[in-house]
């Protein structure tokens, strides 16, 4: 019984995290485009302000990439936990 409740909770968390991952992917793609645009602008204009804009955009993109990686790691851990719970359920029911 405990395993079943825990399994449902893990499944709900996985659904939520997969939605978060989809949003993070969209945001990361958006900020990657902005970073590319600011890089080109920085190269073309060669002004200190354009350089600052590019560095800021790069920093933001890296932060979103880290956030996305954290979500992927959390999903992986929950999938392992889900597999373990399923194994426990199968073992208990086969007794």
C-alpha positions, 0 to 999 in steps of 0.5 A, spaced: 500 500 500 505 504 501 509 503 495 502 504 491 501 511 494 508 513 493 508 511 486 502 515 485 506 521 488 512 520 484 508 519 477 505 526 479 511 529 480 514 526 474 508 529 470 509 536 473 517 536 472 516 534 464 511 540 463 517 544 467 522 541 462 518 543 456 517 550 458 525 551 460 526 548 453 522 553 450 525 559 454 532 556 453 531 556 446 528 564 446 534 566 450 539 562 446 536 566 440 537 573 444 544 571 445 546 570 438 543 576 436 547 580 441 553 577 439 552 579 432 550 586 434 557 586 439 561 584 433 558 589 428 558 595 432 564 594 436 561 598 442 562 597 450 555 597 451 553 592 445 559 588 449 555 588 456 549 586 452 552 580 450 555 578 456 548 579 460 545 575 455 550 569 455 549 569 463 542 569 462 542 563 457 547 559 462 543 560 468 537 557 464 541 552 461 543 550 469 536 550 471 534 546 465 539 541 467 537 541 474 530 539 472 533 533 467 537 531 473 531 531 478 527 527 473 532 522 472 532 521 480 525 520 480 525 515 474 530 511 478 525 511 484 519 509 480 523 503 477 525 501 484 517 502 487 515 498 481 520 492 482 517 492 490 510 492 488 511 486 483 516 483 488 510 483 493 505 481 489 508 475 486 509 472 493 
